[in-house]
Amino acid sequence: MSDAPPDRLSVDPSSPHYNEAVLARDVGIRFNGIEKTNVEEYCVSEGWVKVAAGKAKDRAGKAITIKLKGTVEPYFKDASPAT
């Protein structure tokens, strides 16, 4: 696995952008220079993150998200893959 996080990643297992192996490496997100801990999905090339909108849930029980546009910088919190 490379040392750079993917361009797009989601924490929702039903998403096509979900990758359990990458998430196991503990991905961190800097959005507009500020560390974010509540990111549900991000896309570096399009410059957006989706974050939970409070505690609101939809009919299926998933968190309602809002899309914020800006500079997205994903990184791995650990220096190397855990084995």
RODREN-175369 format. One line per field, with one value per residue: residue in three letters; residue number from 1; x, y, z of N, C-alpha, C in turn. Coordinates in Angstrom, 1 decimal, always signed. Layout:
<atoms>
rest ala ...;
nr NUM ...;
n.xx X ...;
n.yy Y ...;
n.zz Z ...;
ca.xx X ...;
ca.yy Y ...;
ca.zz Z ...;
c.xx X ...;
c.yy Y ...;
c.zz Z ...;
</atoms>
This chain:
<atoms>
rest met ser asp ala pro pro asp arg leu ser val asp pro ser ser pro his tyr asn glu ala val leu ala arg asp val gly ile arg phe asn gly ile glu lys thr asn val glu glu tyr cys val ser glu gly trp val lys val ala ala gly lys ala lys asp arg ala gly lys ala ile thr ile lys leu lys gly thr val glu pro tyr phe lys asp ala ser pro ala thr;
nr 1 2 3 4 5 6 7 8 9 10 11 12 13 14 15 16 17 18 19 20 21 22 23 24 25 26 27 28 29 30 31 32 33 34 35 36 37 38 39 40 41 42 43 44 45 46 47 48 49 50 51 52 53 54 55 56 57 58 59 60 61 62 63 64 65 66 67 68 69 70 71 72 73 74 75 76 77 78 79 80 81 82 83;
n.xx +0.8 +0.5 +2.1 +0.5 -2.7 -5.8 -7.4 -10.2 -12.3 -14.5 -16.2 -18.5 -19.7 -21.4 -20.8 -19.3 -16.7 -15.6 -13.0 -11.7 -9.1 -7.5 -8.7 -8.1 -5.5 -5.7 -6.6 -6.1 -7.5 -7.0 -8.7 -8.9 -6.6 -7.2 -7.6 -9.8 -12.2 -14.6 -15.2 -17.0 -16.7 -14.4 -13.0 -10.2 -9.4 -11.7 -12.0 -13.6 -15.3 -17.4 -19.4 -20.9 -24.1 -24.6 -26.6 -28.5 -30.5 -31.3 -34.1 -33.2 -31.5 -28.9 -26.4 -27.1 -25.5 -23.4 -21.9 -18.8 -16.7 -13.3 -9.8 -8.4 -6.5 -5.5 -3.9 -1.8 -2.0 -0.3 +3.1 +3.9 +2.5 +0.5 +1.5;
n.yy -1.2 +2.3 +5.3 +7.5 +8.7 +7.8 +9.6 +9.9 +9.0 +7.2 +6.7 +5.2 +2.0 +1.2 +2.7 +3.2 +4.1 +3.3 +1.9 -0.5 -1.3 +0.9 +2.7 +1.4 +2.2 +4.6 +7.4 +10.9 +14.2 +17.4 +20.3 +23.2 +23.9 +23.2 +20.7 +18.1 +16.0 +14.8 +13.9 +12.4 +11.7 +12.4 +14.3 +14.9 +15.9 +17.3 +19.0 +18.9 +18.1 +15.9 +16.4 +15.4 +16.7 +17.8 +15.9 +14.8 +12.5 +10.5 +8.8 +6.2 +5.9 +6.9 +9.3 +12.7 +14.6 +17.5 +19.2 +20.6 +23.0 +23.4 +23.4 +20.2 +18.0 +15.0 +12.6 +10.0 +9.0 +7.3 +6.4 +4.2 +1.2 -0.7 -3.8;
n.zz +0.0 -0.7 +0.6 +0.5 +1.1 -0.5 -3.3 -2.9 -0.2 +1.9 +5.0 +5.2 +4.9 +2.8 +0.7 -2.6 -2.3 -0.1 +1.9 +3.7 +4.4 +4.1 +5.9 +8.3 +8.8 +10.0 +9.0 +8.8 +8.5 +7.2 +6.8 +5.1 +6.5 +9.2 +11.6 +11.2 +12.7 +12.3 +9.7 +7.2 +4.5 +1.9 -0.8 -2.6 -5.1 -6.1 -4.0 -1.5 +1.6 +3.5 +6.3 +9.4 +10.2 +13.0 +15.3 +13.7 +11.9 +9.0 +7.4 +7.2 +9.3 +9.0 +9.4 +8.7 +6.3 +5.5 +2.7 +2.5 +0.9 +0.0 +0.8 +0.9 +2.9 +3.2 +5.4 +6.7 +10.1 +11.4 +10.9 +9.3 +7.8 +10.0 +11.3;
ca.xx +0.0 +1.3 +2.1 -0.4 -4.1 -6.5 -8.1 -11.5 -12.5 -15.7 -16.3 -19.7 -19.5 -22.3 -20.3 -18.2 -15.4 -15.2 -11.8 -11.4 -7.6 -7.0 -9.2 -7.4 -4.3 -6.0 -6.5 -6.4 -7.9 -6.8 -9.6 -8.5 -5.6 -7.8 -7.8 -11.2 -12.3 -15.9 -15.4 -17.7 -16.2 -13.7 -12.4 -9.1 -9.4 -12.8 -11.9 -14.7 -15.5 -18.8 -19.3 -22.2 -24.8 -25.2 -27.0 -29.6 -30.4 -32.3 -35.0 -32.5 -30.7 -27.6 -26.2 -27.3 -24.2 -23.3 -20.7 -18.0 -15.7 -12.1 -8.5 -8.5 -5.2 -5.5 -2.6 -1.9 -1.5 +0.8 +4.2 +4.0 +1.4 +0.6 +1.5;
ca.yy +0.0 +3.5 +6.1 +8.6 +8.3 +7.9 +10.8 +9.9 +8.0 +7.3 +5.8 +4.4 +0.7 +1.0 +3.6 +2.6 +4.7 +2.7 +1.0 -0.9 -1.4 +2.3 +3.2 +0.8 +2.9 +5.9 +8.6 +12.2 +15.2 +18.8 +21.0 +24.6 +24.1 +22.9 +19.3 +17.7 +14.6 +14.3 +13.8 +11.2 +11.4 +13.5 +14.2 +15.9 +16.5 +18.2 +19.9 +19.0 +17.1 +15.8 +16.2 +15.2 +17.9 +17.6 +14.5 +14.5 +11.2 +10.3 +7.7 +4.9 +6.0 +7.4 +10.7 +13.7 +15.3 +18.7 +19.3 +21.9 +23.1 +24.1 +22.6 +19.0 +17.4 +13.7 +12.0 +8.8 +9.4 +6.4 +6.6 +3.1 +0.3 -1.6 -5.2;
ca.zz +0.0 -0.8 +1.8 +0.3 +1.1 -1.8 -3.7 -2.3 +0.7 +2.7 +6.2 +5.0 +4.2 +1.6 -0.4 -3.4 -2.0 +1.2 +1.8 +5.1 +4.6 +4.2 +7.2 +9.4 +9.0 +10.7 +8.1 +9.4 +7.5 +7.5 +5.9 +5.2 +7.6 +10.5 +11.8 +11.3 +13.2 +12.0 +8.3 +6.7 +3.2 +1.3 -2.2 -2.7 -6.5 -6.2 -2.9 -0.5 +2.6 +4.0 +7.7 +10.0 +10.5 +14.3 +15.6 +12.8 +11.2 +8.0 +7.7 +7.3 +10.5 +8.7 +9.8 +7.7 +6.1 +4.6 +1.9 +2.6 -0.1 +0.5 +0.6 +1.7 +3.0 +4.0 +5.7 +7.6 +11.4 +11.7 +9.9 +8.5 +8.0 +11.2 +11.0;
c.xx +0.9 +1.2 +1.2 -1.8 -4.8 -7.1 -9.4 -11.7 -13.7 -15.6 -17.6 -19.5 -20.3 -21.8 -19.3 -16.8 -14.9 -14.0 -11.3 -9.9 -7.0 -7.4 -8.5 -6.1 -4.5 -5.7 -6.9 -6.7 -7.7 -7.7 -9.3 -7.6 -6.0 -8.0 -9.3 -11.3 -13.7 -16.2 -15.9 -17.1 -15.4 -13.3 -11.4 -9.2 -10.5 -12.8 -13.1 -14.6 -17.0 -18.7 -20.7 -22.8 -25.4 -25.5 -28.2 -29.4 -31.5 -33.2 -34.4 -31.6 -29.2 -27.5 -26.4 -26.0 -24.3 -21.9 -20.0 -16.9 -14.5 -10.9 -8.6 -7.1 -5.3 -4.1 -2.9 -1.3 -0.3 +1.9 +4.3 +2.8 +1.6 +0.6 +1.5;
c.yy +1.2 +4.3 +7.4 +8.1 +8.5 +9.3 +11.0 +8.8 +8.2 +6.3 +4.9 +3.1 +0.5 +1.9 +2.9 +3.1 +4.3 +1.8 +0.7 -0.9 +0.0 +2.9 +2.6 +1.5 +4.3 +7.1 +9.9 +13.2 +16.6 +19.5 +22.5 +24.8 +23.7 +21.4 +19.0 +16.3 +14.0 +14.2 +12.4 +10.7 +12.6 +13.2 +15.3 +16.6 +17.5 +19.2 +20.1 +17.9 +17.0 +15.5 +16.0 +16.5 +17.7 +16.1 +14.1 +13.2 +11.2 +9.1 +6.3 +4.9 +6.4 +8.9 +11.6 +14.5 +16.6 +18.7 +20.6 +21.9 +23.9 +23.2 +21.4 +18.4 +16.1 +13.3 +10.8 +9.3 +8.6 +6.6 +5.5 +2.2 -0.5 -3.0 -6.1;
c.zz +0.0 +0.5 +1.6 +0.3 -0.3 -2.0 -3.0 -1.4 +1.6 +3.9 +6.1 +4.3 +2.9 +0.4 -1.3 -3.1 -0.6 +1.0 +3.2 +5.4 +4.9 +5.6 +8.4 +9.7 +9.7 +9.9 +8.9 +8.3 +8.0 +6.4 +6.1 +6.3 +9.0 +10.5 +12.0 +11.8 +12.9 +10.5 +7.9 +5.4 +2.7 -0.1 -2.4 -4.0 -6.7 -5.1 -2.0 +0.5 +3.0 +5.5 +8.2 +10.4 +11.9 +14.5 +14.7 +12.1 +10.1 +8.3 +7.9 +8.5 +10.2 +9.1 +8.5 +7.5 +5.3 +3.9 +2.1 +1.6 +0.4 +0.2 +1.5 +1.7 +3.8 +4.3 +6.7 +9.0 +11.8 +10.6 +8.9 +8.8 +9.3 +10.8 +12.2;
</atoms>
